[in-house]
Amino acid sequence: MLANLTQVNCYNRTGLNESFIDTTLLESAKTNLRNFVFFGMPDEQMKTQFLFEHLFGINFVENFEQREKTHISNINISKDMIRKIVQSNALDFELYQFAKELFDKRVALMEEKMSYSVDTYFEHIRDNVSKKEDYTGVEDDNKTVDTSSI
């Protein structure tokens, strides 16, 4: 529900063709996502935490955990069922791809601004404040980045 439904007459779509509605809602969702100061990706937990902590200057007590094995991963889905899911959710897949690319750009911008990578942050900087200061020469709080314009 990222799209602005008022652009397609909310729930009364009389006279509007489905292609117009789909395109309008997808573009609206992309615009709204682009305007979010922060959003994370469930399949990119380290990058999500990195971006959040640097944008807001708040460190989580525990690092995010990437879980590859979930309940859904135990379900056997046929190729035909996968095809139907992809077909029925084509716009969601397109939005996800857009979000992933935008997220990756924002992470790269933050890495560039901080002068270290996500991996370096978690391996050498995050949990050791003295190393954090020595590594960059300045506190991270002085290097926040506004990613909402990306």
N, C-alpha and C positions, 0 to 999 in steps of 0.2 A: 504494500500500500504506500508506495513512494510517489505515485503519480497524483496530479491535481485533477480530480474527477470533474471539476467545474468546466474544464476545457472541452468536455464532451457531453455536456448537459447532465452530469451526474448519472442518475440511473434511468433517465428518460432519453433514450438514444434514437428516438423515432426520426427517420429520415437520414441518419448518418450511416455510411457504409462501414463495414467491419474493418477494412484496411485503414481507413482514416482514423478510426477510433484507436486501433492498435498502434499505429505510428505516433499519434498524438500522445497517448498515454506513455509509450516507451520514451519518447523525447522528454516529456515532463518528468518522468522518474529519473532520467539521466541528469537533467538540470537540477533537480532537488538534491540528488546525491552529490553532485559537484559542489553544491552550496553548503553541504554539511562540513563543519569544521573537522569532524572526526567520524570515521566509521572503520570497523575492523573486518577482517576476513576470517571465518571460522577455520579454514584450512591453512591459515598463516598465523598461528598463535604468537610466535616470537616477534614477528614483524608488527603485529597488532599491538603487543605490549610495548615494544620499542617506540612506536609512533605515539601511543597514548602517553607514555611516561615523559617523552620529550615535549609534546605539545602542551601538556597540562602541568608539568613539573611535579608530578605525584608518582611515587614508586609504589607498586604493589608489594605486599609483604611476601608473597610467594610468586614465583614465575608461573606464567600460563603454561599449561600442559597440552601438548598436541596429542590427541588420541586418534590413532589410525584405526583401531579395532572398536567398533561400536555395535549396538544391537542390529542396526540396519545392514552392517557388513556381513551378517550371518544369513541374510535372506538371498535365496537363489532366484534370480530374475532372468527370464528367457530373453533372447535377442529381440523377439517380436514385442515383448512388453517394454523393453528399453526403447525400441523405435517409437512406440506409441507415447511413451512418457516424453521423449524428446520432441516429438511432433506436437503434443498438447501443450508443452511448456516452452516453445521456441522463443517467445518474447522474454521469458524469465532467463533463459540461457544467454540471450543477447545482452540483457541487462547485467547478468553476472559477469560476462566477459568484459563489459565496459567497466564495471566496478573493480574487477581484478586489475585491469590496466591502469585505472586511475589510482588505485591503492599502491601499486608498484611504483608509479611515478612519484607519489607522495613519500614513500619510504626512501626512494633514491634521493630525492631532494633533501630529506632530513639527514641521510647518511652524508651527503655532500656538505651540508651546512655544519654538521657535527664533526666532520673530518674523521669519521670512523664508521665501520660497517655494523650491521645488526649483530653479526657473529662476534666481532671484537667487543662490542658493548656487553654481551652476555658472558663472554669468556674472560675478559680482563678488566672491565670497568665497573659494571653495575653494582656488584656486591662489595666493592672495596672503595670506599669514598676517597681515601688518600690516593689510591692509584688513579681514580677518576679525575681528581684535580691535577695530578702530575701528568697524566696522559695528554690532556688538552691545554693545560696551562690556565684554564678558566673553568668556572663552574658551568655545568650544563644549562642552568637556568638563564644564563645570559645569551643563549643561542636558540631561543624558540623560533619556530618557523610557522608562518601562516600558510597552511596548505589549502585553504578554502578557495583560493583563486586559481588553483591548478585545474 
